[in-house]
Amino acid sequence: MMIDMIHQLKKLGFNEYEAKSYISLVKQGPATAYQVSKESRIPRARIYEVLGNLVEKGLVMKEELHDATRYSPLPVDIFLQKAQSEWQSTITEIGDSLRKLEISEEKMDNRVITLKDTKSILSYCQTMINKAEKRIVISMWDDIYDLLKEELAAVSNRVSVQGITIHVDNPIKNLETHRITNFTETPSTERWFILSIDSKEMIYGPSFEERSKAFYTDDPVHIYLLEDYVWHDVLVNRLVRRSKKDLEKWITNERKAFFME
C-alpha cells in the first residue's frame, strides 16, 4: 500500500523523498525532521532539504518552538482540493495552448495513423463520439459496443446513430441487429469494429481480445469505403429479413465462391 501511495503522489509531481516525507507526517502528525527521517528512512543529510521543498510548495507547515522545529502536513482534504484545483488549472491551460497550436499549424494531409493500448483507443473513441455534430455510423460486435454504449446512448438524443451490431441485445434505436450466420458464429471470425463521426473522422480495428490496436483516419476515401461497407451490410441484413426465399444459403455459397473458400 505504501508503495502505491508513493507512486500516486509522484504522479502529482512529488519526488520519492517528498512523497515519503508527506506520508510520514500524515501518519505521525506534527513531527521533527529527525522523527520524519527515522520513520520514512530518508537520510538525515537530506531531510531538511526535502521538508524545506514541501514547505515552499505549501504542502507542509513549519513551526518554530522553543526547543525544536516541528513540521505539520497540510490536512489531507485540503491537500486533495489544492491538487485537484492545480491540476484542473494546468489541464485547462495546456488544452487551450494546444488547441491554439493545432488551429495555427497547417493541417497535415489526410492520413491513417495507428493507435495502440486499449485505454487510449477507448478514450479516442469516447472523445470522438461526444464531439459528433450530425451523424455516427458504426459496425460493432458486442464486446466493443458494450464499452461504448453509454456514450452512444447519450449522444443519440442529438445526433443520428446508424449502422449494425452483432450479438448485441437491445441496441439503441436505428441500429440494425445482424442476423445469425455461419460467418458470425465461426470462432475464427475476426471481430472488427468501425466508428465513423460525421463522415470526417473514423476509427476502425479488431477486437481488443485479439489485438490492442486500431487505426484512425480522416481520409475521405477510407471513410467513404468503410461507411459504404456498413451500409451494404445493413442492406443485405434487411433484404434477408424481408425475403421469403432462402437467401441466406445463397449468400453463403456466393461468399465462399467470391473469397475462394
BELMOFEN-V649621 format. One line per field, one symbol per residue. ss: DSSP state (@ for helix, = for strand, . for the rest). A space follows every 10 residues. Layout:
ss=???
This chain:
ss=.@@@@@@@@@ @....@@@@@ @@@@@@@@.. ==@@@@@@@@ ...@@@@@@@ @@@@@@...= ====....== ===..@@@@@ @@@@@@@@@@ @@@@@@@@@@ @@@@...... .=====.@@@ @@@@@@@@@@ ....====== =@@@@@@@@@ @@@@@....= ======.... ....===... .@@@@..... ..=====... =====..... ..=====..@ @@@@@@@@@@ @@@@@@@@@@ @@....@@@@ @@@@@@@@.. .
